[in-house]
């Protein structure tokens, strides 16, 4: 077992996960694309650093399996200079910025694993989870803007923000929000809770409908936008990639890909082999959200 594997044994006792993460991280390190401080950060005991590197290693394997060629001119001995990954497609670069949001604002009870044999029922903090998605997207959008200002990202390049929310639950990760759509969709389009009409006599006179929701409110009473892909300020982001997976033990990475209809440079559809892929078509004064496929 590698040095990384020895460090992981302290965090993930048992051969399946330790061996799996050792393979992922070691493969990523050998690629020459990993940050040079990856090993000390993994061994630091900081959960944020650990899961950030695991997510990057998962993306590296996924993109490698798809046959992409990586740009290597932005990795130096002093560290990465630019987005986490740059892959080539039809002569231009697709830049990918990865992030694993910290569980800030998530109720502690929801993050605590049940004791062995314990049966626990807990409400899913949908709004708090969505706030972490919107915050992560906003932060990475700003990072991409800075890379563009430095000339690292060129005019013809595509950009993707890749969010993994595996730290936001200690249960099986929840993929969908109150709208029935994945959080990746709720973070960029104003889709809200499903409403059921009820008459005064308790009857349901019509079918349930999905409401619109342009903002969600933080505890400090600040309204946070959710229609980010209808905002020109996010035109520098071609698409949002979302996943809930903690590992690739089965060899697969299931993710949701949401295209930005206002993107300055659109990402070609169906090139990232997403499990779910969404586009918003402009028809008249409205946008209609379509799911291209579901694998």
C-alpha positions in Angstrom: 0.0 0.0 0.0 1.2 3.5 -0.8 1.9 6.3 1.6 -1.5 7.7 0.9 -3.0 4.4 1.7 -1.3 4.3 5.1 -2.8 7.7 5.9 -6.3 6.6 4.7 -6.3 3.6 7.0 -6.7 5.9 10.0 -9.8 7.5 8.4 -11.5 4.6 6.6 -10.8 1.3 8.5 -11.4 -1.7 6.3 -9.9 -2.7 3.0 -12.7 -1.9 0.5 -12.8 1.9 0.9 -9.1 2.3 2.0 -7.9 0.4 -1.1 -10.3 2.2 -3.4 -9.4 5.7 -2.2 -5.7 4.7 -2.2 -6.0 3.7 -5.9 -8.0 6.8 -6.8 -5.6 9.3 -5.1 -2.4 7.5 -6.2 -3.6 7.4 -9.8 -4.4 11.1 -9.6 -1.0 11.9 -8.1 0.9 9.8 -10.7 -0.9 11.8 -13.5 1.0 14.9 -12.6 -2.2 16.9 -12.5 -2.8 16.7 -8.7 -1.8 19.6 -6.5 1.7 19.1 -5.1 0.4 19.5 -1.5 -2.2 16.7 -1.9 -0.5 14.2 0.4 0.1 16.5 3.4 -3.4 17.8 3.0 -4.9 14.3 2.9 -2.9 13.5 6.1 -3.9 16.7 7.9 -7.1 15.3 9.3 -9.1 18.1 7.6 -12.3 16.6 6.1 -12.6 19.4 3.6 -9.2 18.8 2.1 -9.7 15.1 2.0 -13.0 15.1 0.2 -11.9 17.8 -2.2 -9.0 15.6 -3.3 -11.1 12.5 -3.5 -13.6 14.4 -5.7 -10.9 15.6 -8.0 -9.5 12.1 -8.2 -12.9 10.7 -9.1 -13.3 13.3 -11.8 -9.8 12.6 -13.1 -10.6 8.9 -13.5 -14.0 9.6 -15.0 -12.6 12.0 -17.6 -9.8 9.6 -18.4 -12.3 6.8 -18.9 -14.1 9.0 -21.4 -10.9 9.4 -23.4 -10.3 13.1 -22.8 -6.8 14.5 -23.3 -5.8 16.8 -20.4 -4.0 20.1 -20.6 -0.8 20.0 -18.5 0.6 23.5 -19.0 -1.2 24.9 -16.0 0.4 22.6 -13.4 3.7 23.8 -11.8 5.8 22.7 -9.0 4.4 25.6 -6.9 0.9 24.4 -7.5 -2.0 24.6 -10.0 -2.3 27.8 -11.9 -5.9 27.9 -13.2 -8.9 25.6 -13.0 -8.6 22.1 -11.6 -8.8 20.4 -15.0 -8.6 21.4 -18.6 -9.6 18.8 -21.2 -9.5 19.2 -25.0 -12.5 18.8 -27.3 -12.5 19.8 -31.0 -9.5 22.0 -30.6 -10.7 24.0 -27.6 -10.5 23.7 -23.9 -13.2 22.7 -21.5 -12.2 24.0 -18.0 -13.6 22.3 -15.0 -13.6 23.7 -11.5 -14.4 21.2 -8.7 -15.7 21.9 -5.2 -17.1 19.9 -2.3 -19.2 22.3 -0.1 -18.7 22.3 3.6 -21.7 21.4 5.7 -22.1 24.9 7.1 -25.7 25.6 8.2 -26.7 22.0 8.0 -28.4 20.8 11.3 -25.9 18.8 13.4 -28.5 16.0 13.9 -28.8 15.5 10.2 -25.0 15.1 9.9 -24.8 12.6 12.7 -24.9 8.9 11.8 -27.4 6.7 13.7 -25.9 4.4 16.3 -25.8 0.7 15.4 -29.3 -0.8 15.6 -30.8 2.7 16.0 -33.8 3.7 13.8 -33.8 7.5 13.2 -36.3 9.7 11.3 -35.1 13.1 10.4 -36.4 15.9 8.1 -34.2 16.6 5.1 -32.9 20.2 5.3 -33.6 20.9 1.6 -33.2 24.7 1.9 -30.0 24.5 3.8 -28.5 22.1 1.3 -29.6 24.2 -1.6 -27.9 27.2 0.0 -24.6 25.3 0.0 -25.1 24.6 -3.7 -25.7 28.2 -4.6 -22.8 29.4 -2.5 -20.4 26.9 -4.1 -21.6 27.9 -7.6 -21.2 31.6 -6.8 -17.7 31.1 -5.4 -16.5 29.1 -8.4 -18.1 31.5 -10.8 -15.9 34.3 -9.3 -12.8 32.0 -9.6 -13.5 31.4 -13.2 -13.9 35.2 -13.8 -10.5 35.7 -12.2 -8.9 33.1 -14.5 -10.5 34.7 -17.5 -9.1 38.1 -16.4 -5.6 36.6 -16.2 -5.9 35.2 -19.7 -5.9 31.5 -18.6 -9.4 31.0 -19.9 -9.7 32.2 -23.5 -12.8 33.5 -25.3 -13.6 30.2 -27.1 -13.2 28.0 -24.0 -16.0 26.3 -22.1 -16.2 26.2 -18.3 -17.9 23.7 -16.0 -18.4 24.0 -12.2 -18.4 20.5 -10.7 -20.1 20.2 -7.3 -20.2 17.1 -5.1 -22.4 17.5 -2.0 -21.3 14.3 -0.3 -20.4 16.2 2.9 -23.9 17.5 3.4 -25.3 14.3 4.7 -24.0 11.3 6.7 -26.9 9.3 5.4 -27.3 8.2 1.8 -26.9 11.4 -0.1 -30.1 13.1 -1.3 -30.0 14.1 -5.0 -33.4 15.8 -5.4 -34.8 18.9 -3.8 -38.4 19.9 -3.0 -39.1 20.5 -6.7 -38.4 16.9 -7.6 -35.5 18.1 -9.7 -31.9 17.5 -8.7 -30.2 20.2 -6.5 -28.0 21.0 -9.5 -31.2 22.2 -11.3 -32.6 24.0 -8.3 -29.4 26.0 -7.9 -29.6 27.5 -11.4 -33.3 27.7 -12.4 -36.3 29.1 -10.4 -38.1 25.7 -9.8 -39.9 25.5 -6.5 -41.9 23.2 -4.3 -44.8 21.2 -5.8 -48.1 22.7 -4.7 -51.4 20.8 -4.4 -54.6 22.9 -4.6 -57.0 22.2 -1.7 -60.6 23.6 -1.6 -62.3 24.8 1.6 -64.1 21.5 1.9 -60.8 19.6 1.7 -61.1 18.4 -1.9 -58.4 18.6 -4.5 -60.0 20.5 -7.4 -56.9 20.3 -9.7 -53.6 18.7 -10.3 -50.5 19.4 -8.4 -48.2 22.0 -10.0 -44.6 22.9 -9.6 -44.2 26.5 -8.3 -41.6 29.0 -9.2 -39.0 30.1 -6.7 -36.5 32.9 -7.6 -34.9 33.2 -4.1 -34.4 31.3 -0.9 -33.9 33.1 2.4 -30.9 32.6 4.7 -31.2 32.7 8.5 -30.0 36.3 8.4 -33.0 37.1 6.2 -30.9 37.7 3.1 -32.6 36.4 -0.1 -30.3 34.3 -2.2 -31.0 34.0 -5.9 -31.7 30.6 -7.5 -32.3 31.6 -11.1 -28.6 31.9 -11.7 -28.6 30.6 -15.2 -31.0 33.3 -16.2 -28.6 35.9 -14.9 -26.0 37.4 -17.2 -23.6 37.5 -14.3 -23.2 33.7 -14.7 -22.7 33.8 -18.4 -19.1 32.8 -17.9 -20.2 29.3 -16.7 -21.2 27.0 -19.5 -22.7 24.3 -17.3 -23.1 22.9 -13.8 -22.1 19.3 -13.0 -23.5 17.8 -9.8 -22.9 14.5 -8.0 -23.7 13.0 -4.6 -21.3 10.1 -4.8 -18.6 9.4 -2.2 -16.8 6.8 -4.2 -16.6 4.9 -7.5 -16.5 1.4 -6.0 -18.8 0.1 -8.8 -16.6 1.9 -11.4 -19.3 4.4 -12.3 -19.8 8.1 -11.6 -23.4 9.2 -11.9 -23.9 12.9 -12.3 -26.4 15.6 -13.4 -25.3 18.1 -16.0 -27.2 21.4 -16.4 -26.5 23.6 -19.4 -26.5 27.4 -19.1 -28.8 28.9 -21.8 -27.0 32.3 -21.4 -23.5 31.0 -21.6 -21.0 33.0 -23.6 -19.6 29.7 -24.8 -22.0 26.8 -24.8 -20.9 23.3 -23.8 -21.7 20.7 -26.5 -24.4 18.4 -25.3 -23.9 14.7 -24.4 -20.0 14.9 -24.4 -19.6 14.3 -20.6 -21.8 11.2 -20.6 -24.0 12.5 -17.7 -26.6 10.3 -16.1 -29.1 13.2 -16.3 -28.6 16.1 -18.7 -30.8 19.2 -18.8 -31.1 22.1 -21.3 -33.4 25.2 -21.2 -34.7 26.2 -24.6 -35.8 29.8 -25.3 -39.3 29.9 -26.7 -40.9 33.3 -26.9 -40.7 35.1 -23.6 -40.1 31.8 -21.6 -37.5 29.1 -21.1 -38.6 25.5 -21.2 -36.4 23.0 -19.2 -35.9 19.6 -20.9 -34.2 16.5 -19.8 -32.2 15.1 -22.7 -31.9 11.6 -21.3 -31.7 9.6 -18.1 -29.3 6.7 -17.8 
